Structures are given as C-alpha cells and as structure tokens.
Amino acid sequence: VLVAIPKGQGEGLETGWNGEHCCPERDGDDVAFLTTYIDELVARYNGDPDNVWVFGYSSGAYMAEHLACAAADRITGIMPTAGLGYSRDRCDPAGPVSVIRTHGTADEDHDINGEGDSPGVTALAEYWADQAGCTGDEAAGQADFERAVDGPETQRQRWTGCAPGVVVETWTMVGGQHQILPTDAYLTTLLDFIAPEDAATLFGNHVV
C-alpha cells in the first residue's frame, strides 16, 4: 500500500482545496494537480493505476467528491469524511467509482443532512449508487469506529447490486462530531477495501 499525502493550498489550519462547494475562491486547478500527482506516484513507485483511492477530510472530502466528478476515469474510489459535495446537476462523472462516506450526526461544521446547494450524506450516496447501477441498499451492521463516542456508534449502510468492483457505503457516526478520532477498526476496515488481501497482514490491530 502506497500512502501519499499531498499538501493543499494555504498554511496551518487554513490549508484546503478548491473543491468547488468548499473553497471555490482558492486559486489554481487542483484536479490537474492531483491527477498529475497520482500519475507521477504510479510511475515512480510502480503503482497500480487501476487501484487508486482518494481519502479526504473536511475540505478534502469536498475535493475528493470534486475529483470523482471530474476524473472518475482516473480513480477507483473516494473516502470522504466530514464533508459533503455536489448536487446532481453539477456532476457528470466519466463512470462509476466506489464511495465510502463517513460523517458524524453531531457535525456542526458540515451538516450531515446537507447545506446550501450540497445534498446530505444519504442523497450523495444514492447519486453514486445510481451511477454504479446499484439496485438496492441494506443495513450492514454497526461498528466501533469513533474513539470519542462509546461504541458501537457507527451505522453502516451498503448499496447492493452495484457494478462489479464498485462499493457504495455510508458510515454514520451517531453522536460523532466534525473532528474524527478513528479506532484501529475504522482504519483497518478502510484498508480492507484498498488491499483486502494485505491489510490484516500489514497492519494487524495496530494501524496508526
């Protein structure tokens, strides 16, 4: 597993991305920056161009959504956390991508039910499920993914009948706030989607 952490625009806590809904006032083309960044990493480290995942937190979650809309042919999936994204009429992806979205019900920075012209978490998941041709959804159990809330606080919802290889899930942290304090189980489960055969061997119960 190759993990790369590109730096957004700005300094300190003001670092962010021009992910349309989040920070359209920021200069530059972050879609071009990130796709070029991915290409260079794949080439330099002999990475798999068909297994590229983008994780984003807060403004990074908006950027991950933006990237999925603008460059779906370049990425396998996105994992937006504590951030929202596009309305349907502003997103025209080149194809389906996997989406695993984490959000706390007590998030006061980005309301789980949506804000402005950004849909809520469920509506966003349903959009990507439609793109992947999913035919239904189901409860996928509960998990202890947030250290700040006595668990198992996280409700997993999974869409079914999707295109081969595509996963659409929402992980709703009941009582979870904007700042996520992930458990080992949360991180290992994310890695299971990226490298299902290797995550347990590589990280066991000690993911940091």
Secondary structure by P-SEA (a helix, b strand, c coil): cbbbbbbccccccccccccccccccccccaaaaaaaaaaaaaaaacccccbbbbbbccaaaaaaaaaaacccccccbbbbccccccccccccccbbbbbbbbbbccccccccccccccccaaaaaaaaaaaacccccccccccccccccccccbbbbbbccccccbbbbbbbbccccccccccaaaaaaaaaaacccccccccccccc
